[in-house]
Amino acid sequence: MSLYVDETGTPGAASIVFLHGIAASSWMWALQTAALADFHCLNVDLPGHGKSNQVPWVSLADAAEQLAAVIRARATHGRAHIVGLSLGAHVALALLEQNAALADRVVISGITAEPWPNRSLLGAQLWLTTGLLKRRWYVNMQAKALGLSPAMQAAFIENLQAMSMDTYRRIYTEAADYSVPPALRHVNTPTLVTAGGSESKIIVEAVDAIVKLMPNAQGRLAPGRGHGWNVEAPALFNAMVRAWITGAPLPAGLQTVQGG
């Protein structure tokens, strides 16, 4: 069973693959694919999510292998730029570890570089969270809190209600134990590592850590922005992606990270 791909933009142009966060799907990139329609956009639903809901989530490594198959089959000349947020950023780094030759330039945001603190509490937190995520009132409240458009709110609610909570727990557990692979120190793919400036300390610090590990990486923060800043500040996010993949100067609204 293959992954669902929403294919838009300009056929034959350079391809951009978009990778969403946990419990989301291709809907979260609508503001990016519209602004980057002069590129060939491949908006992928990862295993266990959206219209790939029936594809089992196995691991980050397995998701990256399935993504590699999508790029080989559907990207222009079998290569693509990659844009990933949160879970999608983890999958993007797994792709670089396993199949770096398939990626031209990469943008990742909202990722951790080392295991989360206080992981002994994770089990109880996950059972509480997944219980709430099956309650309509809580999901509606979360959708409104994210500042999504009505159409995005509806997609958020639909995807989350359809997602297996076992899948949700397994992904969160894998993310909580995640460490950036040392093999990335040998990957020369140009990689822009970003985060919202208001994100948690472990995510902000990961920008510098990954930049110091990878030989051809740069780091930027979006001041005052949160985890989903592609929706909070789409103009800045879109300008950043376009600049990075075309080799133009990055927008002045971003803060340079010390290591990058």
C-alpha positions as CSV (number, residue, x, y, z in Angstrom):
1,M,0.0,0.0,0.0
2,S,1.6,3.3,-1.1
3,L,1.4,6.7,0.6
4,Y,-1.2,9.2,-0.5
5,V,0.3,12.2,-2.3
6,D,-1.5,15.5,-3.1
7,E,0.3,16.6,-6.3
8,T,0.0,20.3,-7.3
9,G,1.9,23.1,-8.9
10,T,3.9,23.0,-12.1
11,P,4.7,19.6,-13.7
12,G,8.3,19.3,-14.8
13,A,9.5,22.0,-12.4
14,A,11.8,21.2,-9.5
15,S,9.9,19.1,-6.9
16,I,9.2,20.1,-3.3
17,V,8.1,17.3,-0.9
18,F,6.1,18.6,2.1
19,L,6.0,16.5,5.3
20,H,3.5,17.2,8.0
21,G,3.5,16.9,11.8
22,I,1.9,14.2,14.0
23,A,-1.9,13.9,13.8
24,A,-2.0,16.3,10.8
25,S,-1.8,15.5,7.0
26,S,-1.3,17.3,3.8
27,W,-3.9,20.0,4.7
28,M,-1.4,21.8,6.9
29,W,0.7,22.9,3.9
30,A,-2.1,24.5,1.9
31,L,-0.6,28.0,2.4
32,Q,2.8,26.8,1.2
33,T,1.7,24.9,-1.9
34,A,-0.4,27.8,-3.1
35,A,2.5,30.3,-2.7
36,L,5.0,27.9,-4.3
37,A,2.8,26.8,-7.2
38,D,5.6,27.5,-9.7
39,F,7.3,24.4,-8.2
40,H,6.1,20.8,-8.5
41,C,4.6,20.2,-5.1
42,L,4.2,16.7,-3.6
43,N,2.3,16.9,-0.3
44,V,2.6,13.5,1.4
45,D,0.3,12.0,4.0
46,L,2.7,10.0,6.2
47,P,1.8,6.4,7.4
48,G,-1.1,6.3,9.8
49,H,-2.2,9.9,8.8
50,G,-4.9,11.4,6.6
51,K,-5.5,9.5,3.4
52,S,-2.5,7.2,4.3
53,N,-4.5,6.3,7.5
54,Q,-4.5,2.6,6.6
55,V,-0.8,2.4,6.0
56,P,0.7,1.2,9.3
57,W,3.2,3.4,11.1
58,V,6.3,1.2,11.7
59,S,9.1,3.6,12.5
60,L,10.8,6.8,11.2
61,A,13.2,4.6,9.2
62,D,10.3,2.8,7.5
63,A,8.5,6.1,6.8
64,A,11.7,7.5,5.2
65,E,12.0,4.4,3.0
66,Q,8.4,4.9,1.8
67,L,9.1,8.5,1.2
68,A,12.1,7.6,-0.9
69,A,9.9,5.4,-3.1
70,V,7.5,8.4,-3.6
71,I,10.5,10.6,-4.7
72,R,11.9,8.1,-7.1
73,A,8.5,7.5,-8.7
74,R,6.9,11.0,-8.7
75,A,9.5,13.7,-8.3
76,T,11.0,15.5,-11.3
77,H,14.2,13.6,-12.3
78,G,13.7,11.4,-9.2
79,R,15.0,14.1,-6.8
80,A,13.3,16.7,-4.6
81,H,13.7,19.5,-2.1
82,I,12.2,18.5,1.3
83,V,10.3,20.7,3.7
84,G,9.3,19.0,7.0
85,L,7.8,20.2,10.3
86,S,7.9,18.3,13.6
87,L,7.3,14.6,12.8
88,G,7.9,15.5,9.1
89,A,11.3,17.0,10.1
90,H,12.2,13.7,11.8
91,V,11.3,11.8,8.7
92,A,13.3,14.2,6.6
93,L,16.5,13.6,8.6
94,A,15.9,9.8,8.4
95,L,15.7,10.2,4.6
96,L,19.0,12.1,4.7
97,E,20.6,9.3,6.8
98,Q,19.3,6.6,4.4
99,N,19.0,8.2,1.0
100,A,20.7,11.6,0.9
101,A,21.2,11.4,-2.8
102,L,17.4,11.9,-3.3
103,A,17.3,15.3,-1.6
104,D,18.5,18.5,-3.2
105,R,18.0,21.1,-0.4
106,V,16.1,20.6,2.9
107,V,14.2,22.8,5.3
108,I,13.2,21.3,8.7
109,S,11.4,23.0,11.7
110,G,10.4,22.1,15.2
111,I,12.6,19.1,15.8
112,T,14.4,17.7,18.9
113,A,18.0,16.5,18.8
114,E,18.1,14.4,22.0
115,P,15.7,12.3,24.1
116,W,13.1,14.3,26.0
117,P,13.6,15.0,29.7
118,N,11.2,13.3,32.2
119,R,10.4,10.4,29.9
120,S,9.4,8.3,32.9
121,L,6.1,10.4,32.9
122,L,5.4,9.9,29.2
123,G,3.2,6.9,29.6
124,A,0.7,8.5,31.9
125,Q,0.7,11.7,29.9
126,L,0.1,9.8,26.6
127,W,-2.9,7.9,28.0
128,L,-4.4,11.1,29.3
129,T,-3.8,13.0,26.0
130,T,-5.1,10.2,23.8
131,G,-8.2,9.9,25.9
132,L,-8.9,13.6,25.4
133,L,-8.1,13.5,21.7
134,K,-11.1,11.2,21.2
135,R,-13.5,13.8,22.8
136,R,-15.0,16.1,20.3
137,W,-15.1,19.2,22.6
138,Y,-11.4,18.9,23.3
139,V,-10.4,18.5,19.6
140,N,-12.6,21.5,18.7
141,M,-10.9,23.6,21.4
142,Q,-7.4,22.5,20.1
143,A,-8.4,23.4,16.5
144,K,-9.5,26.9,17.5
145,A,-6.4,27.5,19.7
146,L,-4.1,26.8,16.7
147,G,-5.6,29.8,14.8
148,L,-6.5,27.7,11.8
149,S,-8.9,28.8,9.1
150,P,-12.4,27.1,9.2
151,A,-11.3,24.7,6.4
152,M,-8.1,23.8,8.2
153,Q,-10.0,23.3,11.5
154,A,-12.4,20.9,9.8
155,A,-9.4,18.9,8.3
156,F,-7.6,18.9,11.6
157,I,-10.6,17.5,13.4
158,E,-11.4,14.9,10.7
159,N,-7.8,13.7,10.6
160,L,-7.4,13.5,14.4
161,Q,-10.6,11.7,15.0
162,A,-9.8,9.1,12.3
163,M,-6.2,8.5,13.6
164,S,-5.5,5.4,15.6
165,M,-4.5,6.4,19.1
166,D,-2.1,3.4,19.3
167,T,-0.3,4.9,16.3
168,Y,-0.3,8.3,18.0
169,R,1.3,6.8,21.1
170,R,3.9,4.8,19.2
171,I,5.0,7.9,17.2
172,Y,5.2,10.0,20.4
173,T,7.2,7.3,22.2
174,E,9.7,7.1,19.2
175,A,10.0,10.9,19.1
176,A,10.6,11.1,22.9
177,D,13.6,8.7,22.6
178,Y,15.0,10.3,19.4
179,S,18.6,11.3,19.1
180,V,20.0,12.9,15.9
181,P,21.9,10.1,14.0
182,P,25.7,10.6,14.2
183,A,25.8,9.6,10.5
184,L,24.4,13.0,9.6
185,R,27.9,14.5,10.2
186,H,28.8,12.9,6.8
187,V,25.7,14.3,4.9
188,N,26.5,17.3,2.8
189,T,23.0,18.1,1.7
190,P,22.3,21.8,2.3
191,T,19.9,21.8,5.3
192,L,18.2,24.8,6.9
193,V,17.3,24.0,10.5
194,T,14.6,26.2,12.0
195,A,12.2,26.6,14.9
196,G,9.7,29.2,16.2
197,G,11.5,31.4,18.7
198,S,8.7,30.7,21.3
199,E,9.0,26.9,21.1
200,S,10.2,24.8,24.0
201,K,13.8,25.0,25.1
202,I,14.7,21.5,23.8
203,I,13.5,22.4,20.3
204,V,15.2,25.8,20.2
205,E,18.5,24.2,21.4
206,A,18.2,21.5,18.8
207,V,18.7,24.0,16.0
208,D,22.2,24.8,17.2
209,A,23.0,21.2,17.9
210,I,22.0,19.9,14.5
211,V,23.8,22.8,12.7
212,K,27.0,21.9,14.5
213,L,26.7,18.3,13.5
214,M,25.9,18.6,9.8
215,P,28.6,20.1,7.6
216,N,26.4,22.1,5.3
217,A,23.6,23.3,7.6
218,Q,22.4,26.7,8.8
219,G,20.1,27.6,11.7
220,R,17.4,30.2,12.0
221,L,14.7,31.1,14.5
222,A,11.4,32.9,13.7
223,P,11.1,35.3,16.7
224,G,7.9,35.2,18.6
225,R,6.5,32.3,16.7
226,G,5.3,28.9,17.9
227,H,5.5,25.3,16.6
228,G,3.2,25.7,13.7
229,W,4.7,28.9,12.4
230,N,4.1,27.9,8.8
231,V,0.4,28.7,9.5
232,E,1.1,31.6,12.0
233,A,3.5,33.5,9.7
234,P,3.0,32.0,6.2
235,A,4.5,34.9,4.3
236,L,7.8,34.6,6.2
237,F,7.8,30.8,6.1
238,N,7.2,30.8,2.4
239,A,9.8,33.4,1.6
240,M,12.3,31.4,3.7
241,V,11.6,28.1,1.8
242,R,11.8,29.8,-1.6
243,A,15.0,31.6,-0.7
244,W,16.7,28.4,0.6
245,I,15.8,26.2,-2.3
246,T,16.8,28.8,-4.9
247,G,20.0,29.8,-3.1
248,A,18.8,33.4,-2.5
249,P,19.5,35.4,0.7
250,L,17.2,34.3,3.6
251,P,14.5,36.8,4.8
252,A,15.7,39.5,7.3
253,G,12.9,38.6,9.7
254,L,14.7,35.4,10.8
255,Q,17.2,35.3,13.6
256,T,20.5,33.6,12.9
257,V,21.5,30.9,15.4
258,Q,25.0,31.1,16.8
259,G,26.2,27.9,15.3
260,G,24.7,28.5,11.9
